[in-house]
C-alpha cells in the first residue's frame, strides 16, 4: 500500500490535470467511489432519504463546479471535503426548512428506506429523525463519522461545549426513544 502525503496527493492531481483528465471525469470517479457513503450521511443529517439524495447531488454539483473552475481542486482524500460540504448544506437546508423539518412526521413504513437496511437500522434512523436537527448532526458526526467534538463544533459553527451538551442530550433521547434501559456507573 502506497503511503500518500499531502505533497504526493497534490503532485498526483497535477499529473492528472497535465495528462488531460477532464474535471467531469474526475468528479465522475469521485461520485462512483463516494456517492453511497455521502448519501447515507446526508440522509442521516436531514432525517429523510429524499432530502439526503438532494443534498448529496448538490454536493456533487458544487464539486463539479469547483473542479471545472480549478482543475485538481478536489485533491485526495476527498471525503473530508464532501462531508464538510454536506454538513454545511444540511445546515442551510435546516435554516430554510426549519418549520417543515420539525413538523413533518417520520416515515412510518420501512418502504421509505432502502430494502437492504435491517429493521434495527430503520429504528435507529427513525429515532435519529426525532432529534432536533443540530442534535442529530452532532450525534451522526460523532458516532457514525467518528469526528471529534472540536471538529464537529467547527463544522457546525458552534462551541465544543455546545456539541458536548448536544451529544449528551442526544444519547439520552435516543435511549428513551429506542426503549433501552441505561444505567450510569
Long-range contacts (C-beta under 8 A, 24 or more apart in sequence): 4-76, 9-75, 9-76, 9-77, 10-72, 10-75, 12-75, 12-76, 13-72, 13-74, 13-75, 13-76, 14-72, 16-71, 16-72, 17-71, 17-72, 23-64, 23-67, 23-68, 23-71, 24-64, 24-67, 24-68, 26-67, 26-71, 26-74, 27-60, 27-63, 27-64, 27-67, 27-74, 30-60, 30-63, 30-74, 30-78, 30-82, 31-60, 34-78, 34-79, 34-82, 35-60, 37-79, 38-82, 38-83, 38-86, 41-83, 41-86, 41-140, 41-144, 41-145, 42-86, 42-89, 42-90, 43-125, 44-125, 44-128, 44-136, 44-140, 44-144, 45-86, 45-87, 45-90, 45-136, 45-137, 45-140, 46-90, 46-93, 46-101, 47-101, 47-106, 47-128, 47-129, 47-133, 47-136, 48-104, 48-107, 48-129, 49-112, 49-113, 49-114, 51-93, 55-86, 55-89, 55-90, 55-93, 56-86, 58-89, 59-85, 59-86, 59-89, 83-145, 83-155, 84-155, 87-137, 87-141, 87-155, 87-156, 88-155, 90-133, 90-137, 91-137, 91-156, 91-157, 94-133, 94-134, 98-133, 101-133, 102-132, 102-133, 106-130, 123-178, 124-174, 124-178, 127-174, 127-177, 127-178, 128-174, 130-173, 130-177, 131-170, 131-173, 131-174, 134-158, 134-166, 135-166, 135-169, 135-170, 135-173, 136-170, 138-163, 138-166, 138-167, 138-170, 139-166, 139-167, 139-170, 139-171, 139-174, 142-167
